[in-house]
Amino acid sequence: MHLRLLSPPCLQPGDTLHVIAPSGGLRESSTVEQGLQLWRDRGYHLVLTPGWDGRYGYLSGDDSQRRQRLYESFHDPEVKGILCLRGGYGATRLLENWHWGVHLPPKWLIGFSDITALLWSLSKEGVSGLHGPVLTTLAAEPDWSQERLFKWVSGRAIGPIQGQGWGGGSCVGRLFPGNLTVATHLMGTDHEPDLTGAILAFEDTGESPYRIDRLLTHWRMSGRFKHIAGIALGRFSGGDVPPGTPSFTMAEVLRDRLSDLTIPIVSDLPFGHDGVNAALPVGVVAELDGDAGTLNVTPYPDRYEITSP
């Protein structure tokens, strides 16, 4: 498979960024204001699109409204990047019968959790988005994590992140970070990217150990793990089992379902929900070292071509 991946142009102070809510509705506004201010402090011009604070059940708007806002933001020539307000649920619904449009301009899409669906779909169009803090979580990030995000979108290199190596040597491949549950539900759809030779970087929240077991077992049975280069694991939070309930721990489930794959694996990396969420670009070349326990993204390119076996 031969992929030409376009990195969006580097952001510069004065650039216009659209704020959209492609998934769940806003729950509280204080963290949004803090996130907006951090971007404004960097000199960016932020525009809150209509419906950013809307509510439609557990969504921020009906599918047609949310889909239209996403489309317009991508095809507005004045807009250089799109900041997702929050995750929640609903982004995958936008992809049903969805086409990004001809001559899609490469521009930044930034978010995580439910936004995984959009980021992975966008990568099929040859555009690299950024798996990183949404506006409601950005202010809670430590300084180094905030700086990491702003460095990457402005064209500066970012350093490796450190986790717990499981062995297996090292590998190089295209990096696909995302929420495990959301990514699993892209399987078999037109928006599932080609993961041949990829490094998968998974995180999740609110899923108990047996549910993570079920998801990973599905990846195994589908054959998706047979041709990947490595696996990077972030934080799996909020899956506590009630006292007295027979269960494996989350760490035991991850080991049981992944340790026999004979590929480099690193766990306990600082990304995901309920803690530090280090920004990780989607579809770019990265190196995963299962012995040293590091995940390192290659220096930022304007554009490059990747050939996978």
C-alpha positions as CSV (number, residue, x, y, z in Angstrom):
1,M,0.0,0.0,0.0
2,H,1.3,3.4,-1.0
3,L,0.0,6.5,0.9
4,R,0.7,10.1,0.3
5,L,0.0,11.8,3.6
6,L,-0.4,15.6,3.8
7,S,0.5,17.3,7.0
8,P,-1.6,20.5,7.4
9,P,0.3,23.8,7.0
10,C,2.0,24.9,10.2
11,L,-0.2,27.2,12.3
12,Q,0.9,30.7,12.8
13,P,-0.4,33.5,15.2
14,G,-3.4,35.2,13.6
15,D,-4.7,32.0,12.0
16,T,-8.4,31.4,12.2
17,L,-9.5,28.2,14.0
18,H,-13.1,27.0,14.2
19,V,-14.5,25.5,17.3
20,I,-17.0,22.7,16.6
21,A,-18.9,20.1,18.7
22,P,-19.1,17.1,16.4
23,S,-20.1,14.6,19.1
24,G,-21.7,15.2,22.6
25,G,-23.3,18.3,23.9
26,L,-21.5,20.7,26.3
27,R,-21.9,19.8,29.9
28,E,-20.2,22.8,31.6
29,S,-18.6,26.0,30.2
30,S,-15.8,26.9,32.6
31,T,-13.3,24.4,31.2
32,V,-14.2,25.6,27.7
33,E,-13.3,29.2,28.5
34,Q,-10.0,28.1,29.9
35,G,-9.2,26.1,26.8
36,L,-10.2,28.9,24.5
37,Q,-7.9,31.3,26.4
38,L,-4.9,29.0,26.1
39,W,-5.3,29.1,22.3
40,R,-5.9,32.8,22.2
41,D,-2.8,33.4,24.4
42,R,-0.9,31.9,21.5
43,G,-2.2,34.5,19.1
44,Y,-4.9,32.4,17.3
45,H,-8.3,33.8,16.2
46,L,-11.0,31.4,17.5
47,V,-14.5,31.3,16.0
48,L,-17.2,29.4,17.9
49,T,-19.4,27.9,15.1
50,P,-23.2,28.0,15.4
51,G,-24.4,25.1,17.6
52,W,-21.2,24.8,19.6
53,D,-23.3,24.8,22.8
54,G,-26.3,23.0,21.4
55,R,-28.1,20.1,22.9
56,Y,-30.0,17.3,21.1
57,G,-30.4,14.4,23.5
58,Y,-26.9,13.3,24.2
59,L,-25.6,14.9,21.0
60,S,-24.8,18.6,20.3
61,G,-27.2,18.6,17.4
62,D,-28.8,16.3,14.9
63,D,-26.6,14.5,12.4
64,S,-27.3,16.9,9.5
65,Q,-26.4,19.9,11.6
66,R,-23.2,18.5,13.0
67,R,-22.1,17.1,9.6
68,Q,-22.7,20.5,7.9
69,R,-20.6,22.3,10.5
70,L,-17.8,19.9,10.0
71,Y,-18.0,20.1,6.2
72,E,-18.1,23.9,6.2
73,S,-15.2,24.3,8.5
74,F,-13.0,22.0,6.4
75,H,-13.9,23.8,3.1
76,D,-13.8,27.4,4.4
77,P,-10.5,28.7,3.0
78,E,-10.0,31.1,5.9
79,V,-10.0,28.3,8.4
80,K,-6.6,26.8,9.2
81,G,-7.7,24.3,11.9
82,I,-10.6,22.8,13.7
83,L,-10.7,22.4,17.5
84,C,-13.2,19.9,18.9
85,L,-15.1,21.1,22.0
86,R,-15.3,17.6,23.6
87,G,-15.8,14.0,22.8
88,G,-18.8,12.0,24.2
89,Y,-20.6,10.2,21.5
90,G,-21.8,10.9,17.9
91,A,-18.9,11.4,15.6
92,T,-19.2,8.0,14.0
93,R,-22.8,8.8,13.1
94,L,-21.5,11.6,10.9
95,L,-19.6,9.1,8.8
96,E,-22.6,7.2,7.6
97,N,-22.9,8.0,3.8
98,W,-20.3,10.6,4.3
99,H,-17.7,11.9,1.9
100,W,-15.2,14.5,2.9
101,G,-15.5,16.1,-0.5
102,V,-13.2,16.5,-3.5
103,H,-10.0,18.5,-3.2
104,L,-10.1,18.3,0.6
105,P,-7.7,20.9,1.9
106,P,-5.3,19.6,4.5
107,K,-6.0,21.4,7.8
108,W,-5.8,20.5,11.4
109,L,-8.4,18.5,13.2
110,I,-7.6,18.2,16.9
111,G,-9.4,16.0,19.5
112,F,-9.5,12.5,21.0
113,S,-11.9,10.0,22.5
114,D,-15.0,9.9,20.2
115,I,-13.1,12.1,17.7
116,T,-11.1,9.0,16.9
117,A,-13.7,8.2,14.2
118,L,-13.1,11.5,12.4
119,L,-9.3,11.3,12.8
120,W,-9.0,7.8,11.4
121,S,-11.4,8.5,8.6
122,L,-9.5,11.7,7.7
123,S,-6.3,9.7,7.4
124,K,-7.8,7.7,4.6
125,E,-8.0,11.0,2.7
126,G,-4.3,11.4,3.2
127,V,-4.6,14.1,5.9
128,S,-2.9,13.9,9.3
129,G,-5.0,15.1,12.3
130,L,-3.9,15.3,15.9
131,H,-5.0,13.0,18.7
132,G,-4.8,15.4,21.6
133,P,-6.7,17.4,24.3
134,V,-10.1,18.9,23.4
135,L,-11.0,22.3,24.6
136,T,-12.7,21.0,27.8
137,T,-9.5,19.1,28.8
138,L,-6.6,21.3,27.6
139,A,-6.4,23.5,30.7
140,A,-5.9,20.5,32.9
141,E,-2.8,19.3,31.0
142,P,0.6,19.9,32.6
143,D,2.7,22.6,30.9
144,W,4.9,20.1,29.0
145,S,1.8,18.4,27.5
146,Q,0.3,21.7,26.4
147,E,3.6,22.8,24.9
148,R,3.8,19.4,23.0
149,L,0.5,20.1,21.3
150,F,1.4,23.7,20.3
151,K,4.9,22.7,19.1
152,W,3.6,20.1,16.7
153,V,0.9,22.2,15.1
154,S,3.4,25.1,14.7
155,G,6.0,22.9,13.0
156,R,8.4,22.0,15.8
157,A,9.6,18.6,16.7
158,I,8.3,16.8,19.8
159,G,10.2,14.4,22.0
160,P,9.5,10.7,22.9
161,I,7.1,9.7,25.6
162,Q,8.0,7.0,28.1
163,G,6.1,4.0,29.2
164,Q,6.7,0.4,30.3
165,G,8.3,-1.8,27.7
166,W,7.2,-5.4,27.2
167,G,10.1,-6.3,25.0
168,G,9.9,-7.4,21.4
169,G,12.6,-5.0,20.1
170,S,11.7,-1.9,18.1
171,C,9.6,-1.1,15.0
172,V,8.8,1.7,12.7
173,G,5.4,2.3,11.3
174,R,2.5,4.7,10.8
175,L,1.0,5.7,14.1
176,F,-2.7,5.4,14.7
177,P,-3.7,6.6,18.1
178,G,-7.3,6.4,19.3
179,N,-10.0,5.2,21.6
180,L,-10.2,1.4,21.5
181,T,-14.0,1.2,21.6
182,V,-14.5,3.8,18.8
183,A,-11.7,2.3,16.7
184,T,-13.2,-1.2,17.0
185,H,-16.5,0.0,15.7
186,L,-14.9,1.3,12.5
187,M,-13.9,-2.2,11.6
188,G,-15.6,-3.3,8.3
189,T,-16.7,0.2,7.4
190,D,-15.5,2.4,4.6
191,H,-13.7,4.6,7.1
192,E,-11.4,1.9,8.5
193,P,-7.9,2.8,7.5
194,D,-5.4,0.3,6.1
195,L,-3.4,-0.7,9.2
196,T,-0.8,-2.8,7.5
197,G,2.5,-2.1,9.2
198,A,0.9,0.3,11.6
199,I,1.7,1.1,15.2
200,L,-1.7,1.1,17.1
201,A,-1.9,3.4,20.1
202,F,-5.0,2.6,22.2
203,E,-6.6,4.2,25.3
204,D,-10.1,3.9,26.8
205,T,-12.3,5.0,29.7
206,G,-15.3,3.7,31.5
207,E,-14.9,0.1,30.2
208,S,-14.5,-2.7,32.7
209,P,-11.8,-5.3,32.2
210,Y,-14.1,-7.9,30.6
211,R,-15.3,-5.3,28.0
212,I,-11.7,-4.5,27.1
213,D,-11.1,-8.3,26.8
214,R,-14.1,-8.5,24.4
215,L,-12.8,-5.7,22.3
216,L,-9.3,-7.0,22.0
217,T,-10.6,-10.5,21.3
218,H,-12.5,-9.1,18.4
219,W,-9.3,-7.5,17.0
220,R,-7.6,-10.9,17.4
221,M,-10.4,-12.9,15.7
222,S,-10.8,-10.3,12.9
223,G,-7.1,-10.8,12.0
224,R,-6.3,-7.1,12.4
225,F,-3.3,-7.8,14.6
226,K,-1.6,-10.1,12.1
227,H,0.0,-7.4,10.0
228,I,0.6,-4.5,12.4
229,A,4.1,-3.5,13.6
230,G,3.5,-2.7,17.3
231,I,1.1,-1.6,20.0
232,A,1.3,1.4,22.3
233,L,-1.0,1.4,25.3
234,G,-2.1,4.6,27.1
235,R,-4.4,4.9,30.0
236,F,-7.4,2.6,30.6
237,S,-9.3,4.5,33.2
238,G,-12.7,4.4,34.9
239,G,-13.1,0.6,34.6
240,D,-13.1,-0.3,38.3
241,V,-14.9,-3.5,39.2
242,P,-17.2,-3.4,42.2
243,P,-15.7,-4.9,45.4
244,G,-16.4,-8.6,45.6
245,T,-16.9,-9.1,41.9
246,P,-14.7,-11.8,40.4
247,S,-12.5,-10.2,37.8
248,F,-9.1,-9.9,36.2
249,T,-7.4,-6.5,36.6
250,M,-7.1,-4.3,33.6
251,A,-3.3,-4.9,33.4
252,E,-3.9,-8.7,33.5
253,V,-6.4,-8.5,30.6
254,L,-4.0,-6.4,28.5
255,R,-1.2,-8.9,29.1
256,D,-3.4,-11.9,28.4
257,R,-4.8,-10.6,25.1
258,L,-1.6,-9.0,23.7
259,S,1.6,-10.5,25.1
260,D,1.6,-13.4,22.7
261,L,1.6,-11.3,19.5
262,T,5.5,-11.3,19.3
263,I,5.6,-7.6,18.4
264,P,7.0,-4.6,20.3
265,I,4.5,-3.4,22.9
266,V,4.7,-0.5,25.4
267,S,2.1,0.2,28.1
268,D,1.5,2.9,30.6
269,L,2.2,5.7,28.2
270,P,0.9,9.2,29.2
271,F,-2.1,9.6,26.9
272,G,-5.8,9.0,27.3
273,H,-8.6,10.1,29.7
274,D,-8.3,11.1,33.3
275,G,-4.7,12.2,33.3
276,V,-2.0,13.5,31.0
277,N,-3.0,13.2,27.4
278,A,0.2,13.7,25.3
279,A,-0.6,14.8,21.8
280,L,0.0,12.1,19.1
281,P,-0.3,12.9,15.4
282,V,-2.3,10.4,13.3
283,G,-0.7,8.5,10.4
284,V,2.8,9.9,10.8
285,V,5.9,7.7,11.0
286,A,6.8,6.8,14.5
287,E,9.2,4.4,16.3
288,L,8.1,2.2,19.1
289,D,10.8,0.6,21.3
290,G,9.5,-2.3,23.3
291,D,12.7,-2.7,25.2
292,A,13.3,0.9,26.1
293,G,9.5,1.6,26.6
294,T,9.4,4.6,24.3
295,L,7.2,6.0,21.6
296,N,8.8,8.6,19.4
297,V,7.3,10.5,16.5
298,T,9.6,11.3,13.6
299,P,10.6,15.0,13.1
300,Y,7.8,17.1,11.7
301,P,7.6,17.1,7.8
302,D,5.7,19.4,5.6
303,R,4.7,16.4,3.6
304,Y,6.1,12.9,3.0
305,E,5.3,9.6,1.4
306,I,5.0,6.3,3.1
307,T,5.2,2.9,1.6
308,S,3.9,0.0,3.6
309,P,4.4,-3.7,2.8
